[in-house]
Amino acid sequence: MIKFGAVIPQGRLADLPSSINSSEQYALMRKFVNRIEELGFHSAWLFDHLHPIGAAPKNQSVFECWTTLSALSEITKHLRLGQIVTCNSFRYPSVLAKMAACFDVISNGRLEFGIGAGWLEEEYKAYGIPFPKNKERIIQLEEAVQIIKKMWTQERTNFKGKYYTVEEAVNDPKPIQKPHPPILIGGGGEKLTLKVVARYGDRCNFGGTPDEYKHKLDILKQHCISEGRPFENIEKTWHMSPALQPSGRVTIGKDEDEVNQLLKKCWIVERLPGESFDEFISRVKDKRMVGVPEQIVEKIEEYVELGVTYFILYFNYAMDMKLRPLEIFAKKVIPAINRL
């Protein structure tokens, strides 16, 4: 069965009025996760950022990922909860392992653990966090994943790397999930990040068009061969950051008129200088999941044929439309995909 997760709207991407206060925003997030659980989605995800990113208004609230997910776990029963993805630099890996293990227990084994090397330099600087070069951050990520796995599975953990050292670290409680929660490693860097995925990831996570995605899979497969690890042992997920890559957004309507209404909203926000609506459609139509349910099914099928078994999706204007895009997707798209 193909799994579908939904990204919980945060900041400007939630299509929320700028006047909304933080309590109202959190209430909408609660409503969102309750509804997608009712609709049968497999999981809900938050990004791990500390302030608004991209074109988002700088005065909007951004809820810290892990504390918010812990709270949301208390109002859900079956929905799995994850980070798309945890920034490794924000928390020392032994502490992150402790947090994640506690979360898995609190949620009764519903943690979807996502982690990446981090990328947004301005955010690091704003919070006084050192921002090493890309290669260093990826080496740190590789060391962190090793520490986290050890902390989840061993009675005492010892590790001495270039960047991190732990000595006789005890981590109780241990996660409920055995041997440990699945580790999703985000990023598609072909020389470094995908090599880390091949060594330690239970799931790969990147996006792109079908051709772009296939290319990344081919690179990952070569890394798996070099590492002596079965390529099939890594679950393939598909996600694109809606903040940076509009193609990561699902724009779905019950009919063509509704789809066009949504696309016009997208055009107003995303258009290039002087770009007409028709020119905008021509530019984006092949690069995103947009259309009526049957058209969305066709786009998803292309990725399923490549081996994707898990889609983590952001739904354009879901809040603005009182969550109807989620309902249409759950009732029309998910059953069609799972009948294949």
C-alpha positions in Angstrom: 0.0 0.0 0.0 1.2 3.5 -0.9 1.5 5.8 2.1 0.5 9.5 2.1 1.6 12.1 4.6 0.5 15.8 4.8 2.7 18.7 5.8 1.0 20.8 8.5 0.8 24.4 7.3 3.1 26.8 9.0 3.6 30.5 8.4 2.8 32.1 5.1 2.5 28.7 3.5 -0.6 28.1 5.5 -2.5 30.8 3.4 -3.4 32.5 6.7 -4.2 36.2 7.2 -1.2 38.2 8.5 -3.4 39.3 11.4 -3.8 35.8 12.9 -2.3 35.4 16.4 -0.2 32.5 17.5 -3.0 30.9 19.6 -5.4 31.0 16.6 -2.6 29.5 14.4 -2.0 26.6 16.8 -5.8 25.9 16.9 -5.8 25.6 13.1 -2.9 23.2 13.3 -4.8 21.1 15.7 -7.8 21.1 13.4 -5.6 20.1 10.5 -4.1 17.0 12.2 -7.4 15.9 13.5 -9.0 16.1 10.1 -6.3 14.3 8.2 -6.4 11.5 10.8 -10.1 11.2 10.2 -9.5 11.1 6.5 -7.0 8.2 6.8 -3.7 9.9 6.0 -0.7 7.9 7.2 1.2 10.8 8.8 1.6 14.5 9.5 4.8 16.5 9.3 6.3 19.8 10.4 9.4 21.5 9.0 12.2 22.3 11.5 12.7 26.0 11.1 13.0 28.7 13.8 11.7 31.7 12.0 9.8 32.4 8.8 11.6 31.4 5.6 11.4 32.4 2.0 8.9 35.2 1.3 6.9 34.6 4.5 6.2 37.7 6.6 8.9 38.1 9.2 6.4 38.7 12.1 4.6 35.4 11.7 4.8 32.7 14.4 6.8 29.6 13.7 6.2 26.8 16.2 9.3 24.8 17.2 9.0 21.4 15.5 9.6 18.9 18.3 7.6 20.5 21.1 4.7 21.1 18.8 4.6 17.5 17.5 4.7 16.3 21.1 1.6 18.3 21.9 -0.1 17.1 18.7 0.6 13.5 19.6 -1.7 13.9 22.6 -4.7 14.8 20.4 -4.2 12.1 17.8 -4.4 8.3 18.1 -3.1 6.6 15.0 -1.5 9.4 12.9 2.2 9.1 12.6 4.2 12.3 13.2 7.4 13.4 11.7 9.9 16.2 10.9 10.6 17.2 7.3 13.3 17.3 8.3 15.1 17.9 11.7 18.1 20.2 11.2 21.0 18.3 12.7 22.8 21.5 13.7 20.1 22.7 16.0 20.5 20.0 18.6 23.5 17.9 19.8 22.8 14.4 18.5 22.9 12.6 21.8 20.2 15.1 23.1 18.2 14.7 19.9 18.3 10.9 20.4 16.9 11.4 23.9 14.2 13.7 22.7 13.2 11.3 19.9 13.1 8.3 22.2 10.9 10.1 24.6 8.6 11.3 21.8 8.3 7.7 20.5 7.1 6.6 24.0 4.8 9.5 24.5 3.2 8.9 21.1 3.0 5.1 21.6 5.5 4.4 18.8 4.3 6.9 16.2 7.6 8.8 15.5 8.6 9.3 11.9 12.2 10.5 12.3 13.5 12.8 9.6 16.9 14.4 9.7 19.1 16.5 7.4 22.3 18.5 7.4 20.6 21.9 7.5 21.0 24.6 4.9 19.6 28.1 5.7 22.6 30.2 6.7 20.6 33.3 7.7 18.7 31.2 10.2 21.9 29.9 11.7 23.3 33.4 12.0 20.1 34.8 13.5 20.2 32.2 16.3 24.0 32.3 16.9 24.5 28.8 15.6 27.8 28.1 13.7 27.3 27.5 10.0 30.1 25.2 8.7 30.7 24.5 5.1 28.5 22.0 3.3 30.9 19.1 3.5 31.4 19.6 7.2 27.6 19.7 7.9 27.2 16.4 6.0 30.0 14.8 7.9 28.3 16.0 11.1 25.0 14.5 9.9 26.7 11.2 9.2 28.2 11.1 12.7 24.9 12.2 14.3 23.0 9.4 12.7 25.5 6.8 14.0 25.2 8.3 17.5 21.4 8.4 17.4 21.1 4.7 16.3 23.5 3.7 19.0 21.6 5.7 21.7 18.3 4.0 20.6 19.6 0.5 20.6 22.6 0.1 23.0 22.6 0.1 26.8 25.5 2.5 26.8 26.9 4.5 23.9 30.4 5.5 23.1 31.4 7.3 20.0 34.4 9.5 19.0 34.2 11.3 15.7 35.7 14.4 14.2 32.8 16.6 15.4 31.0 14.6 18.1 32.0 12.5 21.1 29.9 10.7 23.7 31.1 8.6 26.5 29.1 5.9 28.3 25.9 7.7 27.4 22.7 6.2 28.8 19.4 6.7 27.0 16.3 5.6 28.8 13.5 5.3 27.9 14.3 3.5 24.6 12.0 4.0 21.7 9.0 1.7 21.4 9.6 0.9 17.8 12.1 -1.9 17.2 14.9 -2.1 16.3 14.4 1.7 16.2 12.2 4.3 14.6 12.7 4.6 10.8 15.4 7.1 9.8 14.5 9.3 6.9 17.5 11.3 5.6 16.5 14.3 3.6 18.5 15.8 0.7 19.6 14.8 -2.7 23.3 15.8 -2.8 24.7 13.3 -5.2 28.3 13.0 -3.9 27.9 13.3 -0.2 24.3 13.2 1.1 23.1 10.2 -0.9 26.2 8.3 0.2 25.1 8.9 3.8 21.6 7.6 2.9 23.1 4.5 1.3 25.1 3.8 4.5 22.5 4.6 7.2 19.1 5.7 5.9 16.0 3.6 6.2 14.3 6.1 3.8 15.6 8.5 1.2 13.8 11.8 0.7 14.0 14.2 -2.2 11.7 15.5 -4.9 11.9 16.6 -8.5 10.1 15.7 -11.7 10.0 12.0 -12.6 13.1 12.3 -14.7 14.9 14.2 -12.0 13.8 11.7 -9.3 14.9 8.8 -11.4 18.4 10.3 -11.8 18.7 10.7 -8.0 17.7 7.1 -7.6 20.3 5.9 -10.1 23.0 7.8 -8.1 21.7 6.3 -4.8 21.7 2.8 -6.3 25.4 3.2 -7.3 26.2 4.3 -3.7 24.4 1.3 -2.4 26.4 -1.0 -4.6 29.6 0.7 -3.4 28.5 0.3 0.2 27.4 -3.3 -0.2 23.8 -2.5 0.8 20.7 -3.7 -1.0 19.1 -0.7 -2.8 15.7 -2.3 -2.1 16.2 -1.9 1.7 15.8 1.9 1.4 12.2 3.1 1.2 11.7 5.7 -1.5 9.8 8.8 -0.4 8.8 11.9 -2.4 8.7 15.4 -1.0 9.6 18.9 -2.2 9.8 21.9 0.1 6.8 24.1 -0.7 8.7 27.1 0.6 11.5 26.8 -2.0 10.0 24.6 -4.7 6.4 25.4 -5.7 6.3 22.1 -7.5 6.1 20.5 -4.1 2.6 21.8 -3.6 -0.5 19.8 -4.6 -3.1 22.0 -6.2 -6.3 19.9 -6.4 -9.9 20.8 -7.1 -13.1 18.9 -7.7 -13.4 20.3 -11.3 -11.4 22.4 -13.8 -13.1 25.6 -12.7 -12.0 25.1 -9.1 -8.5 24.1 -10.2 -8.2 27.4 -12.2 -9.4 29.4 -9.2 -6.6 27.9 -7.1 -4.1 28.4 -9.9 -5.0 32.1 -10.1 -4.3 32.4 -6.4 -0.9 30.8 -7.0 -0.3 33.1 -10.0 -0.9 36.2 -7.9 1.7 35.1 -5.4 4.3 33.3 -7.6 4.2 35.1 -11.0 7.3 36.5 -12.5 7.4 40.2 -13.3 5.0 40.9 -16.2 4.0 37.2 -16.5 0.5 36.6 -17.6 -1.7 33.8 -16.2 -1.4 31.7 -19.4 2.4 32.1 -19.3 2.4 31.1 -15.6 0.4 27.9 -16.4 2.8 27.1 -19.3 5.8 27.5 -17.0 4.5 25.3 -14.1 2.0 22.8 -15.5 4.6 20.0 -16.0 6.5 20.7 -12.8 3.8 20.3 -10.1 0.9 18.1 -9.0 -2.0 20.2 -10.2 -5.5 19.2 -11.5 -8.6 17.3 -10.8 -8.3 14.0 -9.0 -7.8 11.9 -12.1 -4.9 14.1 -13.2 -3.3 13.9 -9.8 -3.6 10.1 -9.9 -1.7 10.1 -13.2 1.1 12.2 -11.8 1.5 10.1 -8.7 1.5 6.9 -10.8 4.6 8.1 -12.6 6.5 8.1 -9.3 5.0 4.9 -8.1 6.4 3.2 -11.2 9.8 4.5 -10.2 9.4 2.8 -6.8 8.1 5.6 -4.6 6.0 4.1 -1.8 5.6 7.2 0.5 4.4 10.7 -0.5 4.8 13.6 1.9 2.7 16.4 0.4 1.8 20.1 1.0 -1.7 21.1 -0.1 -2.0 24.5 -1.6 -4.7 26.7 0.1 -6.0 23.8 2.2 -6.7 26.2 5.1 -8.2 28.9 2.9 -10.6 26.2 1.5 -11.6 24.8 4.9 -9.5 21.6 4.2 -11.5 20.6 1.1 -8.4 19.8 -0.9 -7.4 17.2 1.7 -10.9 15.7 1.6 -10.9 15.5 -2.2 -7.5 13.9 -2.2 -8.4 11.4 0.5 -11.7 10.4 -1.1 -10.7 10.4 -4.8 -6.9 10.0 -5.1 -5.8 7.7 -2.3 -8.3 4.9 -3.1 -7.5 5.1 -6.8 -3.8 4.7 -6.1 -4.2 1.8 -3.7 -6.4 0.0 -6.2 -3.5 -0.2 -8.7 
